[in-house]
Amino acid sequence: REFLRAINHFGMTLTEMFLSNSNFELQLWNNYFHLAVAFLTQDSLQLENFSPAKRNSILAKYGDMRAMIGASIRDMWYSLGHHKIEFIPGMVGPILEMTLVPELELRRSTIPIFFDM
């Protein structure tokens, strides 16, 4: 949960300070997307690999953090505006990796990014 909070804080800082044309930092944005995808795809968050009891316990306590970070990635992507072109084709692989995670809300967040690309 702390990592999710840190990633979201990083995202807010990027949006506030490094999005305008004069302050846009491609490497920081690239780092954000790769960090968020790495978080989302880590083994310990793949709830379908756990027993139903453990999965339900995790969901009750933390929710599905994959859906949360997926929505953040989607929002950050759409906030890029005309800067999106700088992330194509480099982000195609990581976004594809996200869509392979078998979680419906996550797929709803990430598949539209492909159409946007």
N, C-alpha and C positions, 0 to 999 in steps of 0.2 A: 504494500500500500504506500509505503514511503517513496519507493521508486516512482510509482505512478504520480504521486504528488510532485516530486521533483521534475519529472518530465513535463507535467502540465505547467509548472512554474517556468521552466525553460521556454515552453511554447508561448506563454503570455509575454515573456520578456522579448522574444523574437518578434512577435507581432507589434509590440509597442515601440521597440527601439531599432529594429533591423529590417523593416519592410519597405520603407520609403525608398525612392530611387537613389537618393543621395547616401543613404545609410545601409542599403541592401548588402547583406553578407552571404553570398552563396554557400560558402563552406559551413557556416553556422546552421543554415537551413538544411543543408544536406546531412549534417551531423544529427540534427533533430529527427529527421525522417528515418535514418538508419538506426538510431537509438530506439525510437518508438517501435519500429518493426522488430528489432531484436528483443525488446521487452515482450511484445505481443506473442512472439513465436517461441518463447522459452518453454522448456518441457514442463516446468512446475505450474504453468497456467493452462495446460491442455487438459481441461477437466474431464473430457470424454475418456481419458486413460485411467481415471480413478473409479473406485467402486461407487455405486449409487449413494451409499451412506456418506462417504467422504466427500463426494461431489456436492451433495445437498448441504453438508456442514459448511463447506467452503463458500458456497453461494449464499447461504444465510448470513455468514459473518462478513464477507467481503464483496459479494456480488461477482459478476463476471467482468473482471478487469479488462479482458480482451475487447469486449464491446465498448467499454469506456474509452480505451486508448484508440480504438478504431474510429470512433466518432471524433476524437481530437485530431487524428491524422487527417480525416476527411475535411474538417473545418479549417485546419492549417493549409491544406492543399488549396482549397477554394479561396483562402485569403491571399494567396500569392498573386492573383491577378495575372498581369502580363509576364510575370517572372516564371510562370509554370514551364514555359518552353525550355528554360535552362536545365530542367530536371528530366527532360526526355532525351534519350532513352535510358539514362542512368537509373531512374526509379522504377522502370517497368518491372524488373526482376523482383525487387523487394515488395512492390504492390501485389504482384502475382503470388508471392509467398504468403502474403496476408490472406488472399482469397482462398488459399488452399486449407486454411484452418476451418474445420467443420463447425462453425458457429454462425447461425443465421443472421443475427444482428450485425455481426462483423462484416459478413458478406454484403449486407445491405448498405453498409457504410463505404466499402472499398470498391465494389464493382463499378459504381458510377465514375470513379476516378479514371478507370480505363477508358470509358467513353469520352471523358474530358480530354485525356491524353491524345 
